[in-house]
Amino acid sequence: MDPEQIDHLLRSIDKLATALSQSQPYTITGASDWPILLVIGGMLVAMIGFMWNDLRSTLKDDRSEWQKAVEAHKKENVKSFDDIWEEHRRCQDKCCK
């Protein structure tokens, strides 16, 4: 989430809180609190959604990089394994003939 977006959200909350406090006294347990709680809850859900989306895309990017590294490692191991067997065959040919 962009810092500019967070600043904009904070300014919006401040405007809303100022407007609501001027019209009615603010009490956390009063019935007049539901608009503030609804706005804050909605923004919290939106921020969680943005963070989840960012995390999911990061995991997908990391997963593809990880899979590429695993495939490269497998190819390297197969080549090393083939080299070992080839050296073993050469040694057998030298020793047994």
N, C-alpha and C positions, 0 to 999 in steps of 0.2 A: 504494500500500500504506500502510495506516494505521500511524503510529508506535507505537501501542499494540500492534499485531500484531507488529511487529519486536521490541519489548521482550519480548513473550511468547515468541517464537521463540528469542531469546537466552537467556532464563531456562531454556527447555527444553533447549537445547544445554548450558548449564552443568550442569543436573541430570544429563543423560546422561553428560557427561564426568566428573563427580564419581563417579557410580555405577560407571562402567567403570574409572576409575583406581583405585578402592578394591579392586576385585575382581582386577584384573590390572595389571601394570605396562604403562604406555602406551609403545609404540614405533611410529613411523610406518611402519616396514617390516614389523612383526610381523603374524602372521596374526590377531591379536586386534583389528586395526584396522578390519576390514570393517564392523562395525555403525556405527561413528562415520562412516566414509566414506559408507556407504549413507544414513544420516540427513542428513548435510550435503549429499550429492548430491541427495537427494530435495527438500530445502528449496531448493536452488539451482534445480532444475528448476521447482519451484512458483513461486518468485519470478520467474523468467524468464517463466513462463506468465502470471502476473498482470500483469507489465509489458507483455507483448505484447498482452494483451487490452485494457489501458488505452490503449496506443498505437493499436491498431486502431480503438477507439471514438473516439479523438480525431481520427484521420485521417478517419473517416466524417463526423464533425460538421463538420470544416473543409472537407471536400469539398462538402458540401451548401451551406455558406455561400459557398464559392467559386463554385459553379454558379449560385447566386442572383445573385451580383455580376456574373458574366459575362452572364447573361440581361438584367439591368438595363442593363448597358453596351451590349449589342447593341440593345436597344430605343431607348436614347438616341442611338446612332449612326444607326439607321434614321430616327429623327425628324429628326436634324440633316441627314442626306442628303436627305430629302424637302423640308426647308426650303430647302436650297441650290438644288435643282432648281426649286422654286416661285419663288424669287427670280430665278433665271435666266429662267424663262418670262415673268415680269412685265417684266423688263428687255428681253427680246426683243420683247414686245408693244409696249412704249413706243418702242423704237428703230426697229422695222421698220414701224410703221404710219404 
